[in-house]
Amino acid sequence: MRGVIEIPEALAVTQEEINGAAGRAWIAALPGEAAAYLERWGLRLTGPSMHGAVSLVLPVERADGTPAALKLQLLDEETEGEAAALRAWDGNGVVRLLEHDEVSGAMLLERLDAGRHLSVLPDTMAAVQVLAGLLVRLNAVAAPEGVRRLDDIAQEMLDDVPQALRALADPAERRLLERCAGAVREVAGEAGGQLLHWDLHYENVLAPLPGSGRDEPWVVIDPKPLAGDPGFELLPALVNRFEVSQVLPRFDLMTDVLGLDRERARAWTLGRVLQNSLWDLEDEEEGEGELSGEQAAVARALLRLRG
């Protein structure tokens, strides 16, 4: 084994919460799996373990001394298309894929500066401008075969709306969720096929390492790829570092930079509010649920665009 591999406790807790027994089994096997890939790809562990919500990331060096990152994760519908998306983007504003195992989903990635992400910019609107510029590049690529599709997700969401409405206690919140669903119905038959990141928020944008040869200040990581309409990409930038007074200015900035039809973008952003709300209400008993304050605030702001 090339170094001692530590499994962060927070990752173990999250895996058990999300995946139950499968998550526990994956965590138990993770030290051996990591050691196997260090050996297989000729890597040397160079620092402590890092982790995202569902993945283990190990800082490593390749045999030639090039810094890299070994990413291991339990494959699910959100992560299984990640390597295909990274290949399609081919490093254009996105972390480069160096090695990939099709069976396990293990990836060797270009190393970036994990200590410097886009949240360091004090001006939120400047950070949104960066996100929008990156999305222009990402969404210009057609989604490869096998990536999950927004048209399927939209229909699944609409099928789940009646149960979610029953879970909500407040009639005003039920009406709000119904209006989000109505907006999705208007566009559900034309969901598009561009390659979406789906989760582009400030901490998924990192600076390159000094001396890496990157001639750009920011690089995207951790896509949850989706084939669909770029309007479905906007919500993370509206709710991260949330300020209700900035919802519409951020929305307007992003739709302008991406060249999006404002009404379609509004509908698909309400679709993201719907998606998040359905997840929040999934396990609620009838009449005991409520909407997230931030999600509800975004929905109300966007719905006022029509008066």
C-alpha positions in Angstrom: 0.0 0.0 0.0 1.4 3.4 -1.0 0.5 5.4 2.1 -2.2 5.1 4.8 -5.6 5.9 3.5 -8.0 7.5 6.0 -11.7 7.5 5.5 -13.3 10.8 6.7 -16.0 10.1 9.2 -18.3 12.7 7.6 -18.2 10.7 4.3 -19.1 7.5 6.2 -22.1 9.2 7.9 -23.3 10.6 4.6 -23.0 7.3 2.8 -25.0 5.5 5.5 -27.7 8.3 5.4 -28.0 8.2 1.6 -27.3 4.6 0.7 -27.8 2.5 3.9 -26.2 -0.9 3.8 -24.7 -0.4 0.3 -23.1 2.8 1.6 -21.6 1.0 4.6 -20.3 -1.8 2.5 -18.7 0.7 0.1 -17.0 2.6 3.0 -15.7 -0.7 4.4 -14.1 -1.7 1.0 -12.8 1.8 0.3 -9.3 1.5 1.8 -8.6 -1.6 -0.2 -10.1 -0.1 -3.4 -8.0 3.0 -3.0 -4.8 1.0 -2.5 -5.6 -1.0 -5.6 -5.9 2.1 -7.8 -2.7 3.6 -6.3 -0.9 0.5 -7.4 -2.7 0.1 -10.8 -2.1 3.6 -11.9 1.4 4.0 -10.4 0.4 6.7 -7.9 1.9 8.0 -4.7 -0.3 9.4 -2.0 0.9 13.0 -1.1 -1.6 14.3 1.4 -4.6 13.7 3.6 -7.9 12.4 2.3 -10.5 14.9 1.1 -14.1 14.3 0.4 -17.2 15.7 -1.2 -20.8 14.8 -0.3 -20.5 11.3 -1.7 -16.9 10.8 -2.9 -13.4 10.2 -1.5 -10.6 12.3 -3.1 -7.0 11.5 -2.6 -4.1 13.9 -3.6 -1.6 11.9 -5.5 1.4 12.2 -7.8 1.8 10.2 -11.0 5.1 8.3 -11.7 6.4 11.3 -13.6 5.7 13.6 -10.6 2.6 15.2 -12.1 0.1 16.1 -9.3 -3.3 14.5 -9.7 -6.4 13.6 -7.7 -7.9 10.1 -7.3 -11.6 10.2 -7.0 -13.6 7.2 -5.8 -17.4 7.2 -5.5 -20.3 4.8 -5.3 -22.0 5.0 -8.7 -25.6 6.2 -8.9 -27.7 7.8 -11.6 -26.2 11.2 -10.9 -22.5 10.2 -11.0 -22.4 7.4 -13.6 -22.2 9.8 -16.5 -19.4 11.9 -15.1 -16.5 10.5 -17.0 -18.4 10.6 -20.3 -19.2 14.3 -19.7 -15.6 15.1 -18.8 -14.4 13.5 -22.0 -17.0 15.5 -24.0 -15.8 18.7 -22.5 -12.2 17.7 -22.9 -10.7 20.1 -20.4 -12.5 23.2 -21.8 -13.1 25.1 -18.6 -13.5 21.7 -16.8 -11.1 19.5 -14.8 -9.3 17.0 -17.1 -9.9 13.3 -16.9 -6.6 11.4 -16.9 -7.7 7.8 -16.2 -11.1 6.0 -15.7 -12.3 2.6 -14.7 -15.7 1.9 -16.3 -16.8 -0.7 -13.8 -16.2 1.1 -10.5 -16.3 4.7 -11.8 -12.9 5.4 -10.3 -11.3 8.5 -11.9 -7.8 10.0 -11.9 -8.2 13.8 -12.4 -6.1 16.8 -13.0 -5.2 18.3 -9.6 -6.6 21.8 -8.9 -6.2 24.1 -5.9 -8.8 22.7 -3.4 -8.1 25.5 -1.0 -9.2 28.2 -3.4 -12.8 28.1 -4.8 -15.0 30.8 -6.3 -16.5 31.7 -2.9 -13.3 33.6 -2.2 -14.6 36.4 -4.5 -16.3 38.9 -2.1 -18.5 40.3 -4.8 -21.3 37.8 -5.4 -22.4 39.3 -8.7 -18.8 38.9 -9.9 -18.8 35.3 -8.9 -22.1 34.8 -10.8 -20.5 36.4 -13.9 -17.8 33.8 -13.7 -20.3 30.9 -13.4 -22.3 32.2 -16.3 -19.2 32.4 -18.5 -18.2 28.9 -17.6 -21.8 27.6 -18.4 -21.6 29.2 -21.8 -18.7 26.9 -22.6 -20.1 23.8 -20.9 -23.6 24.1 -22.4 -22.2 24.6 -25.9 -21.5 20.8 -26.0 -24.1 18.3 -27.0 -24.7 15.6 -24.4 -23.1 12.2 -25.1 -25.1 9.0 -25.3 -26.0 7.4 -22.0 -26.3 10.7 -20.0 -29.6 10.9 -18.1 -32.2 13.1 -19.8 -34.1 16.1 -18.5 -37.3 15.1 -20.4 -37.4 11.9 -18.3 -36.7 13.8 -15.1 -39.4 16.4 -15.8 -42.1 13.7 -16.3 -41.1 12.0 -13.1 -41.3 15.2 -11.2 -44.8 16.0 -12.6 -45.9 12.4 -11.6 -44.7 13.1 -8.0 -46.5 16.5 -7.6 -49.8 15.2 -6.2 -48.1 13.4 -3.3 -46.0 16.5 -2.5 -49.0 18.8 -2.5 -50.7 16.5 0.1 -47.6 16.8 2.3 -47.7 20.6 2.4 -49.5 22.1 5.4 -49.9 25.7 4.1 -52.4 26.3 1.2 -50.3 29.2 -0.1 -47.3 26.9 -0.4 -49.4 24.3 -2.2 -50.4 27.0 -4.7 -46.8 28.0 -5.1 -45.7 24.4 -5.8 -48.6 24.0 -8.2 -47.4 27.1 -10.1 -43.9 25.6 -10.3 -45.4 22.4 -11.7 -47.5 24.4 -14.2 -44.3 26.1 -15.5 -42.6 22.8 -16.0 -45.7 21.4 -17.9 -45.3 24.3 -20.4 -41.8 23.3 -21.4 -41.6 19.5 -20.5 -42.0 18.4 -24.1 -39.0 20.3 -25.3 -36.3 19.7 -22.7 -33.3 19.9 -25.0 -30.1 18.0 -25.3 -27.2 20.2 -24.3 -24.7 18.8 -21.8 -25.5 20.3 -18.4 -23.4 20.3 -15.2 -26.5 20.5 -13.0 -24.7 21.4 -9.8 -22.5 24.4 -10.7 -22.2 26.4 -7.5 -19.2 28.4 -6.2 -17.4 25.6 -4.4 -17.5 23.5 -7.6 -15.2 26.0 -9.3 -11.5 25.8 -8.3 -8.4 27.7 -9.2 -5.7 25.8 -11.1 -2.4 24.9 -9.4 0.4 27.3 -10.0 2.6 26.1 -12.8 -0.1 23.7 -14.2 -0.1 25.4 -17.6 -3.8 26.4 -17.3 -4.2 29.9 -18.7 -7.6 30.5 -17.1 -8.3 31.5 -13.5 -11.2 29.1 -12.7 -11.9 25.4 -13.5 -15.1 23.5 -13.0 -15.3 20.2 -11.1 -17.8 17.6 -9.9 -20.5 17.5 -12.6 -23.7 15.6 -12.2 -24.3 15.5 -16.0 -27.7 15.8 -17.6 -28.9 16.2 -21.2 -31.3 19.2 -21.3 -32.0 22.9 -21.5 -29.4 25.3 -20.0 -32.2 27.0 -18.1 -32.1 24.1 -15.7 -28.5 25.1 -14.7 -29.3 28.5 -13.0 -30.7 27.7 -9.6 -27.5 26.9 -7.7 -26.1 30.3 -8.5 -29.3 31.9 -7.1 -29.5 30.0 -3.8 -25.8 29.7 -2.9 -24.7 32.7 -0.8 -28.4 33.5 -0.8 -29.7 37.1 -0.8 -33.3 37.6 -1.7 -32.6 41.0 -3.2 -30.2 39.4 -5.7 -32.4 36.7 -7.1 -33.6 38.6 -10.1 -30.3 40.5 -10.8 -28.4 37.2 -10.8 -31.1 35.6 -12.9 -31.0 38.4 -15.4 -27.2 38.4 -15.5 -27.1 34.7 -16.2 -29.8 34.7 -18.9 -28.1 37.6 -20.6 -24.6 36.0 -20.6 -25.9 32.6 -21.7 -28.2 34.2 -24.3 -31.3 32.3 -23.0 -34.9 33.0 -23.6 -36.0 34.5 -20.4 -39.4 32.8 -20.2 -38.0 29.3 -20.9 -35.2 29.9 -18.3 -37.7 31.0 -15.8 -39.8 27.9 -16.4 -36.8 25.5 -16.0 -35.5 27.3 -12.9 -38.9 26.9 -11.4 -38.5 23.2 -12.4 -35.3 23.1 -10.2 -37.3 24.6 -7.3 -39.9 21.9 -7.9 -37.2 19.2 -8.0 -35.6 20.3 -4.7 -39.0 20.7 -3.1 -40.1 17.2 -4.1 -37.0 15.8 -2.5 -37.6 17.8 0.7 -41.2 16.6 0.9 -40.6 13.0 -0.1 -40.8 11.5 3.5 -43.2 14.0 5.0 -46.5 12.9 6.4 -49.7 14.4 4.9 -50.1 18.0 6.0 -46.8 18.2 7.9 -44.4 19.5 5.3 -43.2 22.9 4.3 -41.1 24.5 1.6 -37.6 25.7 2.1 -37.6 29.4 2.6 -34.9 30.0 0.0 -36.6 27.9 -2.6 -39.9 29.5 -2.0 -38.3 33.0 -2.2 -36.8 32.2 -5.6 -40.1 30.8 -6.9 -42.0 33.9 -5.8 -39.5 36.2 -7.3 -39.5 34.4 -10.7 -43.3 34.1 -10.8 -43.5 37.9 -10.3 -41.8 38.2 -13.7 -45.3 37.6 -15.2 -47.0 39.9 -12.7 
